[in-house]
Structure formats: structure tokens, C-alpha cells
Amino acid sequence: MSEYTVQGIPVSAIAEQFGTPCYVYDAAGIERAHAELRAGLDDAVRLFYSLKPNPNVSVVKLLLSLGTGVEVCSMGELHTALVAGAKPEDILFTGPGKSVDELRALIGLGVRAIICESFAELDLINELATRPVDVLLRVNPSFGVQGGRLTMAGKPRQFGIDEDQVLSAKLHHPRVRLIGIHVYTGTRILDADVIVENTWRVFDLAGKVAEALGFTPELVDVGGGIGLAYYPGETDPDPQVLTDGVNKAVAAFRDRFPQAQVALEPGRYLVGRAGIYVVKVRYVKQSRGERYVVTDGGTHQNMSAVGTGTYLKRNFPMHLLSDVDRPVLGPCHVTGPLLTPTDLLGKDVELPEVSPGDLIGVQRCGAYGPTASIAYMNGQGYPAEVLVHQGKALLVRRRDTPEDLLDRQIVVDL
């Protein structure tokens, strides 16, 4: 029997110590993903980790220790970043619906830049500020992106200001210092050439905006959207093609604007491959000739992997962890404990014969796991999260208890 390990630690030992279901993050995998990009990129490019895919404070702390900045979009994410050790100059703050309280906090903190998404927000920043505030204008460009799994620009969107509106604007905001633009066109782009082409187009737009509004770009945020392969027939973007192409675009832009720095916002790419969702088999049963494997984890804790919102059910990579060499028996449906037929972690998954107590892993789950899930469904709660760092398994989030679920509720007298 050959058991799956993380940095030499058998997954059964992690499950025994911390229980299941749980997320296990391999710090070495995060470090490798960071190195793939950082080692090949021009020094003028800084990686800003987007907290959205995985805001666990220890994961954020690890990435900050590698030299990344952070991109956040709420007071919760901002607080997480600061607790993890981020300095104000490490922080970009985005989002189309910033509150007055958020803007006051950002202005007072002096973050690297506020990414402004509307002219009304620009007016509000100018009104609240007592000194010049560094701002990037988020532009909704006239171009879109091919190959993105979720389009964020190039069509009517709540994000940013339309390109034609920006280029024709007459701005007078003495307490706003425009230092560049931000463009985010789409997510989970798997073709490195598409990412490179998008970078060239963002730089071209940055030059046009700078000329139209009369400022010299100091920082251009070309967004992220670097994808990962989850399904058969997909492949990860080639990091060499990506970094070589981005570097050429950066060099050409800096020929025009030598002082300009560049922000790149990888989120999923840095953490996605390093995570595995570990569940334990509770029951195995047959229903009208089909094999069902019922586990202690489900869609409520792993919404991204189960394809919620898609018409075609496709499975993330899934394997028996207890014995990786056990021969495949045939297809089965891997389900959870919820009272809904949609609680399906995997449909027609090719797995070996499994028994109660066996561990199954849904892989590539380091991004959009707990943070994108409805963990409180059926009173289940969030799972434990474990970070394996330098050969040690560390609890970085304890699992919810029934008491936790009621912690913020109030029983009233009726």
C-alpha cells in the first residue's frame, strides 16, 4: 500500500491529528508557483497576491514573506493583510462599491494605491482626503479577452470606467494623484500568449490615458487572470512563455516611461495547485446499478470544485489517498452529507474499490475553496485548514463547532 504524502507526512496522519474534512496546503507548492513567475519576470514587475482565492492569514503571511504585495477588496481582507504583516505600501485596494468608511481608512493608512472604479468614487476620494492620495483608475477597455472563463471587461460591467469616458474626461481633483491605470479583463486564462497579448494592450491603453489626462504613469496594474488546468484536455499556462512575453511588453513600455512600475495580480496561480480537500469515506452503496461513495465533506465546503453554476458537471482531479496504487474499479459518484441531490463532489469518478475510513482527495483546491463556499448549509460549518511548512503540519484554521454556528445569533424572548 502506498499512501499519499505531503512533504513526507502521510495524509492519514494529518487526518488523524486534525480531523476530516480538511484543506491541506503545501507551502512548498506555493513557494514553487511563486518562483515560477518571480524568477522569470523583470525587476520592474511586482507580484500582488489577490486574497480573493485564499484569504487564510497564514497563507497570506507566507506569500508576503516571499516578497509579494497584496490586492484586497474589503475591510476584512485589509485586516487580514495587515495582521499577516503587510505594510501600507504593499497594499492595493479595489472594488466597485467602496464605502465612505473604507475610503477614510485607506486614505488614513496611506496604501500604495486605491483602485478607483467610477468618477463618483474619484469625487469622494478628493472630498475625504486632506493630502494627495495615490490612485489608479480602473478602466473598462474597449477590448475583451479571448479564453477567459469569466469576462470582467470589454462589455457593460460594474467594474471600472469605460475607456471612452476616461479618454474624454476633464478631471480636476487636487487631492487625487493619478499614478496609472488598472485593467482586469478576465479570469482563468490558460493560454500564456493571450495573457501576453492582453499585457501589451493594457500598456497601450495606459499610454493613451496618461496622454489624455496629462499625467506620467508610475504604476500600471495589468491584472491577473492566470489560470490553472482542472479538467481533461486542459494544460497550465507555460510560465516561460508568459514571463518572456510580459518582459518584452514591460521593456517597450518602460522605454516610453522609464520610471513606471508594473503590478501583476496572480491569485489562483500561486495557491491553487498547492491545496487538497481531504474527505473521509463514511458509506459505500449501490443505487440502481450505480456506485455511491458518501463522504464527510461536500459541496458546502468546496463549491468551486463541484462546478456550481455550470450546466455540465466536470470533476476536479480526484484520487484515493489511502492507497494511490490500488487499481481502479470503475466509475462512482462521490457525495457529501447534505440533504440535497446536488451535493456531488464528483460524478462518474474513476476510483478504486473504497471502504469506510478511506481518504479521498480533491486536488488543485488551494484557490476558491472555503472562501467561495456556503459552509453553513445544513448547519455543517467550515472545515479545518492545515498548512504543511518545512515538514510540519500546522493548523491554520480550526474547524467550526456547533457552538460557532450560533455564536453571532441572538435568542430573543418570545
C-alpha positions in Angstrom: 0.0 0.0 0.0 1.4 3.4 -1.0 -0.2 6.4 0.8 -0.3 10.0 -0.4 2.0 12.2 1.4 2.6 16.0 1.8 6.2 16.8 2.4 6.7 13.3 3.6 3.8 13.4 6.0 1.2 10.6 5.4 -2.2 12.2 4.8 -3.7 9.8 7.3 -1.5 11.3 10.0 -2.8 14.8 9.1 -6.4 13.5 9.1 -5.9 11.8 12.5 -4.4 14.9 14.0 -6.8 17.5 12.6 -9.8 15.5 11.6 -11.7 15.5 8.3 -12.9 17.1 6.1 -10.0 19.4 5.9 -8.0 21.5 3.5 -4.3 20.8 3.3 -2.0 23.4 1.8 1.6 22.6 0.8 3.7 25.7 1.5 6.5 24.3 -0.8 3.9 24.2 -3.6 3.1 27.8 -3.1 6.7 28.7 -3.0 7.3 26.8 -6.3 4.5 28.6 -8.0 5.8 32.0 -6.8 9.3 31.1 -8.0 8.0 30.1 -11.5 6.8 33.7 -12.0 9.2 35.7 -9.9 12.4 34.2 -11.2 11.5 34.9 -14.8 10.0 38.4 -14.5 11.6 41.8 -15.0 12.5 43.5 -11.7 10.1 46.3 -12.6 7.2 43.9 -12.1 5.9 43.2 -8.6 3.5 40.4 -7.8 0.5 41.4 -5.8 -1.3 38.4 -4.3 -5.0 38.7 -4.7 -6.6 37.5 -1.4 -9.9 36.5 -3.1 -8.9 32.9 -3.9 -7.5 32.1 -0.5 -7.5 34.7 2.3 -6.2 32.4 5.1 -4.0 34.7 7.1 -1.1 32.2 7.3 -1.1 31.7 3.5 -1.0 35.5 3.1 1.8 35.7 5.6 3.8 33.1 3.6 3.4 35.0 0.4 4.3 38.3 2.0 7.5 36.6 3.2 8.3 35.8 -0.4 8.1 39.5 -1.3 4.6 39.8 -2.8 2.3 42.7 -2.2 -1.4 42.1 -1.7 -4.5 43.2 -3.5 -7.6 43.4 -1.3 -11.2 44.4 -1.8 -12.8 44.7 1.7 -12.1 45.7 5.2 -12.0 42.0 6.1 -9.3 41.4 3.5 -7.5 44.6 4.5 -7.4 43.5 8.2 -6.2 40.0 7.2 -3.4 41.5 5.2 -2.3 43.8 8.0 -2.4 41.0 10.6 -0.3 38.9 8.2 2.3 41.6 8.2 1.6 43.7 5.1 2.8 47.3 5.2 0.7 50.1 3.7 3.0 50.3 0.7 2.3 46.6 0.0 -1.4 47.1 -0.5 -3.7 47.8 -3.5 -7.4 48.2 -2.7 -10.0 47.6 -5.4 -13.8 47.0 -5.6 -16.7 48.8 -7.3 -18.6 49.6 -4.1 -16.2 51.1 -1.6 -17.9 52.7 1.4 -17.0 56.0 2.9 -15.5 54.2 6.0 -13.3 52.1 3.7 -12.1 55.1 1.8 -11.3 57.0 5.0 -9.4 54.0 6.4 -7.4 53.7 3.1 -6.6 57.4 3.0 -5.5 57.4 6.6 -3.4 54.3 6.2 -1.7 55.5 3.1 -1.9 52.4 1.0 0.2 52.0 -2.2 -2.9 52.9 -4.3 -6.7 53.0 -4.2 -8.0 51.5 -7.4 -10.8 53.9 -8.3 -13.8 52.4 -10.2 -16.0 55.4 -11.0 -16.0 59.2 -11.3 -18.2 59.4 -8.3 -15.7 57.5 -6.3 -13.0 59.8 -7.5 -15.0 62.8 -6.3 -15.5 61.1 -2.9 -11.8 60.4 -2.5 -11.0 64.0 -3.3 -13.6 65.2 -0.8 -12.4 63.0 2.0 -8.6 63.4 1.5 -6.6 66.1 3.3 -3.5 65.4 1.2 -2.8 64.0 -2.3 -3.8 60.3 -2.5 -2.3 57.9 -5.0 -5.0 56.5 -7.3 -5.1 54.0 -10.2 -8.1 54.4 -12.5 -9.7 51.1 -13.3 -10.6 51.2 -16.9 -13.1 49.0 -18.7 -11.3 48.7 -22.0 -12.9 48.6 -25.4 -11.2 45.2 -25.9 -12.1 42.0 -24.2 -10.0 38.8 -23.7 -10.3 35.5 -25.5 -10.1 32.3 -23.4 -11.1 33.8 -20.1 -13.6 31.7 -18.1 -15.2 34.8 -16.7 -15.2 38.1 -18.6 -14.5 41.1 -16.4 -14.2 43.8 -19.1 -14.8 44.8 -22.7 -18.6 44.8 -22.2 -21.0 46.5 -19.8 -19.8 45.8 -16.3 -19.9 47.3 -12.8 -16.1 47.3 -12.8 -14.1 50.4 -13.8 -14.9 53.3 -16.0 -15.5 52.8 -19.8 -12.5 53.6 -21.9 -14.2 56.2 -24.0 -15.4 58.0 -20.8 -11.9 58.0 -19.4 -10.3 59.3 -22.6 -12.7 62.2 -22.9 -12.8 63.1 -19.2 -11.9 66.6 -17.8 -10.7 65.9 -14.3 -9.9 68.4 -11.5 -9.2 66.7 -8.2 -6.4 68.5 -6.4 -6.2 65.9 -3.6 -6.0 62.9 -6.0 -2.7 62.0 -7.6 -3.3 59.8 -10.7 -0.4 57.4 -11.0 -1.6 54.9 -13.5 -4.4 52.6 -14.5 -5.7 49.1 -13.7 -7.3 46.7 -16.1 -8.6 43.2 -15.4 -10.1 41.6 -18.4 -10.9 38.0 -17.3 -10.2 35.0 -15.2 -8.6 31.5 -15.5 -6.8 32.2 -18.8 -4.9 29.1 -19.8 -3.1 30.4 -22.9 0.1 32.3 -21.9 0.1 34.0 -25.3 -3.3 35.5 -24.6 -2.0 36.9 -21.2 0.9 38.4 -23.0 -1.2 40.0 -25.7 -3.5 41.4 -23.1 -0.5 42.9 -21.3 0.6 44.7 -24.5 -2.9 46.1 -24.9 -3.1 47.3 -21.3 0.2 49.2 -21.8 -1.0 50.7 -25.0 -4.2 51.9 -23.2 -2.1 53.2 -20.3 -0.2 55.4 -22.6 -3.4 56.8 -24.2 -4.9 57.5 -20.8 -1.8 59.2 -19.5 -1.7 61.5 -22.5 -5.4 62.3 -22.4 -5.4 63.1 -18.7 -1.9 64.7 -18.5 0.0 62.5 -16.0 3.1 60.4 -16.1 2.4 56.7 -15.3 4.2 55.4 -12.2 2.3 52.1 -11.8 0.3 50.1 -14.3 -1.7 47.1 -12.9 -2.2 44.7 -15.8 -4.5 42.5 -13.7 -4.1 38.7 -13.3 -6.4 36.0 -14.6 -3.6 33.5 -14.9 -5.4 30.2 -14.9 -4.9 26.6 -13.9 -6.0 23.4 -15.6 -8.6 21.5 -13.8 -10.3 19.3 -16.4 -9.3 16.8 -19.1 -7.8 18.4 -22.1 -6.6 21.5 -20.3 -3.0 22.4 -19.6 -1.5 25.0 -17.3 -0.1 28.2 -18.9 3.6 27.9 -19.8 5.4 30.1 -17.3 8.4 30.7 -19.5 6.3 31.9 -22.4 4.3 34.1 -20.1 7.3 35.7 -18.4 9.3 36.2 -21.6 6.3 37.8 -23.3 5.4 40.0 -20.4 9.0 41.2 -20.0 9.1 42.3 -23.7 5.9 44.3 -23.2 7.3 45.8 -20.0 10.6 46.8 -21.7 8.8 48.5 -24.5 6.5 50.4 -22.1 9.4 51.5 -19.9 11.2 52.8 -23.0 8.5 55.4 -23.1 8.0 55.7 -19.3 11.3 54.7 -17.6 10.0 55.3 -14.1 6.9 53.1 -14.5 6.5 50.0 -12.3 4.1 47.2 -13.1 1.7 45.2 -10.9 0.7 41.7 -11.7 -2.1 40.1 -9.6 -1.8 36.3 -9.6 -4.1 34.7 -7.1 -5.3 31.3 -8.2 -2.0 30.5 -9.9 0.0 31.0 -6.7 -2.1 28.8 -4.4 -4.4 26.6 -6.5 -2.1 23.7 -7.1 -0.9 23.6 -3.5 -4.2 22.7 -1.9 -6.1 19.4 -1.5 -9.5 18.9 0.0 -9.4 15.7 2.1 -12.6 13.8 2.9 -13.2 10.5 4.6 -15.5 7.8 3.2 -18.5 7.1 5.5 -20.6 4.7 3.4 -20.5 2.9 0.1 -23.8 2.0 -1.5 -25.4 1.0 -4.8 -28.4 2.7 -6.2 -30.0 1.3 -9.4 -26.7 -0.1 -10.5 -24.6 3.0 -9.7 -21.9 3.2 -7.0 -22.2 6.0 -4.5 -19.4 6.9 -2.1 -20.7 9.0 0.7 -18.1 11.1 2.5 -18.0 13.6 5.4 -17.2 16.5 3.0 -19.3 18.1 0.3 -20.3 21.0 -1.9 -20.9 23.3 1.1 -17.1 23.4 1.6 -15.9 23.1 -2.0 -18.3 25.0 -4.2 -15.6 25.8 -6.8 -14.6 22.2 -7.4 -18.2 21.0 -7.8 -18.9 23.3 -10.7 -21.9 25.1 -9.2 -23.5 27.4 -11.7 -22.3 25.4 -14.7 -24.5 23.3 -17.0 -22.1 20.5 -17.4 -20.7 18.7 -14.4 -16.9 18.3 -14.7 -14.7 16.9 -12.0 -11.6 18.4 -10.5 -8.8 15.8 -10.2 -9.8 13.3 -7.5 -7.9 10.4 -6.1 -7.9 7.8 -3.4 -5.3 9.0 -0.9 -5.2 6.0 1.3 -3.6 3.8 -1.4 -2.5 5.6 -4.6 -1.5 2.3 -6.2 -4.9 0.5 -5.7 -6.2 -0.4 -9.2 -9.3 1.4 -10.5 -12.5 -0.4 -10.1 -14.8 1.9 -12.2 -16.9 5.0 -12.0 -18.7 6.2 -8.9 -20.4 9.3 -7.6 -18.6 10.9 -4.6 -21.2 12.7 -2.4 -21.4 14.5 0.9 -23.7 14.6 3.9 -26.1 17.4 2.7 -29.8 16.9 2.2 -29.8 17.8 -1.5 -29.1 15.7 -4.6 -26.7 18.5 -5.8 -24.2 17.6 -3.1 -22.0 15.9 -5.6 -18.2 16.3 -5.2 -17.6 14.2 -8.3 -19.8 12.4 -10.9 -18.6 9.2 -12.6 -15.2 9.5 -10.9 -12.9 6.6 -11.8 -11.8 5.3 -8.4 -10.6 2.0 -6.9 -12.7 0.0 -4.6 -13.1 2.1 -1.5 -14.3 1.3 2.1 -15.5 3.4 5.0 -12.5 5.1 6.6 -10.6 5.6 3.3 -9.4 9.1 2.5 -10.2 10.7 -0.9 -8.6 13.9 -2.1 -9.9 16.6 -4.4 -6.8 18.2 -5.8 -5.9 21.7 -7.0 -8.2 23.1 -4.3 -5.9 25.8 -2.9 -8.0 28.5 -4.5 -11.7 29.3 -4.1 -12.2 26.5 -1.5 -13.7 27.7 1.8 -13.8 31.4 0.6 -16.2 30.5 -2.2 -18.4 28.1 -0.3 -21.7 28.1 1.6 -20.3 26.2 4.6 -23.2 26.8 6.9 -25.7 24.8 4.8 -27.4 22.2 6.9 -25.5 23.5 9.9 -22.2 22.0 8.8 -19.7 24.8 9.2 -16.2 25.4 7.8 -13.6 22.7 7.8 -10.1 22.7 9.3 -7.3 24.2 7.3 -3.8 22.9 7.6 -0.5 24.4 6.2 2.4 22.0 5.8 5.5 24.1 6.1 9.1 22.8 6.3 7.9 19.3 7.1 5.5 20.2 9.8 1.7 20.2 9.6 0.3 23.4 11.2 -3.3 24.1 12.0 -4.1 27.5 10.4 -7.9 27.4 10.9 -9.8 25.2 13.4 -13.0 23.6 12.2 -16.3 25.1 13.2 -18.2 23.6 16.1 -22.0 23.7 16.5 -21.4 26.5 19.1 -19.6 28.5 16.5 -22.6 28.4 14.2 -24.7 30.1 16.9 -22.0 32.5 18.1 -23.4 35.6 16.4 -27.1 34.7 16.7 -29.3 36.0 19.4 -32.1 34.1 21.1 -34.9 36.5 21.8 -37.7 36.2 24.3 -41.0 35.5 22.5 
